Amino acid sequence: MARGKRKVPDINSSSTADIAFLLLIFFLITTSMDTDRGLARLLPPPPEDQDQDNTDKIKERNVLQVYLNKDDALMCGNDYIGVDQLREKAKEFIANVANAEHMPEKTQKNVEFFGTYLVNDKHVISLQNDRGSSYQAYISVQNELVAAYNELRDELAEQKFGTTYAELNDDQQKAIREIYPQRISEAEPKKYGEKKEVSNGKI
């Protein structure tokens, strides 16, 4: 008796697509990503509440120059410092607690919740790097500058409202930002001290 041929079942294309989708999801969930090589945070936004008409000429006392060279050496003002010192330097400049003449000038404003208050709204932190500086060093410098603003805002929030800046409502946060506006200007990277071509063993 001859055996009948076994019928091959039809392949369901939708089932194949479902399996492929499940495999893709499985791969995405189980694969670890090297997050250390990405941005540690979002890049700082443009200076807050900055009046473009008044930025053409900024007094020298109102500008803190921060420069990172090709060897990742950091200059703040006229001094070379470590990145771990930058936060305190920036906080001192931004706050200008004693209203010193060589530090940023302040404006007297009526700030909600605070009344009449001296606000340092004219300061600018100018950040620039050499094209040869490392990406990680530049991000570290940015982090320290933003951290300086965050700490000052937290300190003022604790002093006035007894809590952190993040826990304040929108109006309270706006008042804190009016006193400590974030003003970081990132200039286009430049390349300094390029090596000259070497010919016959001589520079």
Buried (B, 14 or more C-beta within 10 A) or exposed (E): EEEEEEEEEEEEEEEEEEEEEEEEEEEEEEEEEEEEEEEEEEEBEEBBEBEEEEEEEBEEBBBBBBBBBBEBBBBBEEEEBEBEBBBEBBBBBBBBEEEEEEBBBBEEBEBEBBEEBBBBBBBBBBBBBBEBBEEEBBBBBBBBBBBBBBBBBBBBBEEBBEEEBEEBEEEBBEBBBBBBBBBBBBEEEEEEEEEEEEEEEEE
